[in-house]
Amino acid sequence: MPGRLQYKSALITGAGSGIGLESSLLFAQEGANVLLVDISQTAVERTAALVQERFPDIKALACKADVGNEAEVKAAVDLAVKEFGRLDVMFNNAGIMHPKDDHALNTEEHIWDLTMTINVKGVWYGCKHAILAMRQNPVDETKGLQRGGSIINTASFVAIMGAATPQLAYTASKGAVLAMTRELAMVHAREGIRLNSICPGPLKTPLLMDFLNTAEKRDRRLVHLPMGRFGEAIEIAKGALFLASNDSSYVTGTDFKVDGGLTSCY
Ligand code: NAD
């Protein structure tokens, strides 16, 4: 059976760990050539090697870049287009949660600025350069390739509900991702460019586990999870694959929740 991303190319940020790592493997399994971006050269090279080893027929390239730096994001998009001839899927997934952020009364300006630079401006840069590239995608009816593409931006459940452990800058940044994604989705809908946010619930990845760094903190969080467990990165990657593929051809501007029911829970 042909893969759901056959003949396509995808750029995934934050590919060195967690959701980005699992998405890199899954998108490659579904036939996409993948340009893998992370601020950690070691981590992204490890992911690219793993993808290439498991799926030798596809191309997997590692690119060290900081999504908070527009020139580096543009260079990564340009590299994908140069190497693969097109960009069909942009997964703006990289994000940070500063361990020292807390709430309005004691978060600090430099924490706020760093969080906004990576989580908000990073997504904006990714959208901007992906849109410019997707407009130029060559059409090939025989392979089902169209102009346009799919852009997926990682937000969070905290963009929808108030978190019990406040991370003010992080929460505000993820709300901005939802708002920006909706607006861009409306502006570019008629160009065949779909934009959606994905909202993961709490996951067993370094980002959250480093924050909930004691058994007591994790147990306190688990009480509030309807399924009684943290999510796995692969469960988010599967949601992202749906948004990346033509299976979601009539889906744009949505906040796609993959959160184990958390945001529906009282
Ligand atoms: P993770 O820490 O496992 O992976 C994040 C990756 O992003 C790392 O490899 C890191 O090196 C990379 N990265 C960090 N800053 C970067 C930058 N400036 N440029 C390029 N790469 C950078 O985290 P994860 O859990 O897979 O998180 C991925 C996304 O999911 C983030 O946007 C995060 O906010 C979001 N999210 C995570 C959770 C959770 O519980 N883990 C919940 C909701 C949303």
Residues whose N, C-alpha, C, O or C-beta is under 5 A from the ligand:
A	BS01	NAD	G14 G16 S17 G18 I19 G20 V37 D38 I39 S40 A43 A65 D66 V67 G68 N93 A94 G95 I96 I118 T154 A155 S156 F157 P200 G201 P202 L203 T205 P206 L207 L208
